[in-house]
Amino acid sequence: MYVSTDLVPAEHWDIPPWINLHLYQESVALLTAQKVQFMNKPSYHQMCRWNSGLFSQHPALAHIQYYWRVEPNVHFFCDVDYDVFRWMSDHNKTYGFNINIYDNPDSVTTLWPETLRFLKDHPGYEAAGNARQWLEAPGKRVGNNDTANGYSTCHFWSNFEIGDMGFWRSAKYREYFDHLDRAGGFFYERWGDAPVHSIALGLFEDKRKIHWYALHSCMAHVVHPVLTESSGSATSAINTSPSSTAPTAPNAAAANRASSPTAKSGSTAKTAVPHISSTSAWTSRSRPIAAMNISW
């Protein structure tokens, strides 16, 4: 096992040249007045953009297949006594999350329309067995859906995520991220990596490959049957019970607990000093794996 620290390249972090800085400042003023959190922090926009599409392209992570995002000052109220990366590989999982909530719709008003434009230009990109119903979820929070122009704002909170880098490096995702990046919403609005990742997973991946790492959370979870329906696999059901206490799991999610931890995570505010600290190891199958701590 080894630990390494690397800088984020300037070309990955700097505001891209196609962003109109005058329009950006006008947008900051408008959305700050609408109380969109962190809208007035340039480093937050840069962080969201980098986490959305550029972290997987970092040269230091080129040999990494699986990663675990661990935020500063996170606490896990359990022992993780198994290899989560091997578990993801053995069960053919692409992504693991532990919190599923709504976003501020004012921060993503054009994200879904831009996504629909991308889909129109790329027919056939949506995966069989996708979770588009969860992304749209009409009737759940009508105000969110209206403000976000058809997007429910449901998303996997990416402060905790375990994933397969192959998805973020795939042609579909690279093309999708490039489309969003050129649209400018990471700066003109406050598109976060959580909704961007969630929309991509919900459209371009089979929902059976998305895993809920069961936890006891004080936060409410978004409910939609598309994420709780039986899929014939005990490890593929995602339970999102609306509760201020521990979620109630169906049998399939209960079975998940036999092979995944009950955990809870949280994080503090980020500063604007980007670096990566990655801890990597090799499994007995010689698969490169990593636990990645991204600090700001």
C-alpha positions, 0 to 999 in steps of 0.5 A: 500500500502507498500514499501519494499527494498530487496537485490538480493541473491548472488546465483542469482547475482554472475557469475555462476560456469560453466562460463569459466572465461578465455573464458569470458575475451577473449570474453570481449576483442573481443567484446569490440574491436567490440564496443559492449556497456557495454561488459567490465562491469561484473555487466552489464552481471550479471544484464542482466542475473538476469533480464532475468530469476531470478528476477521473482524467488526473494523471496520478489516477490513470492506473486506478479502477475503483475509487472511494471519495472520502471528505475531510473530517468524515466519521464512519460509525462502524467498522468497514471490515471487507474490501469494498472495491472487490465487493463492487467488482465481484457484484458488477457494481458501477457506483455506490452511494449512501445518501439520496436527497433533493437539490436546490432547483435554482442551482440547476435550472438548465441542467435537465434541458441541456441533458435533453439536448444531449440525448436528442443529439445522441439517440440510443445512449440511454441504458436499458433498465435505467433510472430516468423515472427517478430523475424526472419523478413527476408529482413528487416535488412539483416546485422542484420539477417546475423550477428545474424544468423537468428534473426532480433534483433527486441526486446521490450526495457525492460526499460519499461515493464509491465507483468504477472509474471506467464509467467516468472515462467512458465515451458516453460520459466524456461526451456528456460532460463536454457538452455540459462544460461547454454550456457553462452551467458550472459557472452561470448556475451552480451545477454540482458534481452530485446532480451531474453524476446522478443524471449520468448514472440514471440515464447511462447505466442499468440501475441494478449496477447502483448500490446503496451502502446501507446506513442510519442517516438523520437525513430524509431520502428521496422516494421513488419506486424505480429505485426500490423495485425488485430486480431479481438481485438481492444486492441491487435494490436501492431503498430510499425511505422518507424518514428522519430516522433510520431508513426501513429496508426491504428484504433485498436491502436487508440482504445487502447489509450482510455484505456491506457496512452500516455507515454515516458520513458528513463533512466540513466546508472546503477551502480553496487549496486543491490537491489529491491524496490517494491511497492505493493497493492491489487485490489478490486479483491484481486489480488497481484500487484506491481510496481517494481523499479530495481536499480544498 
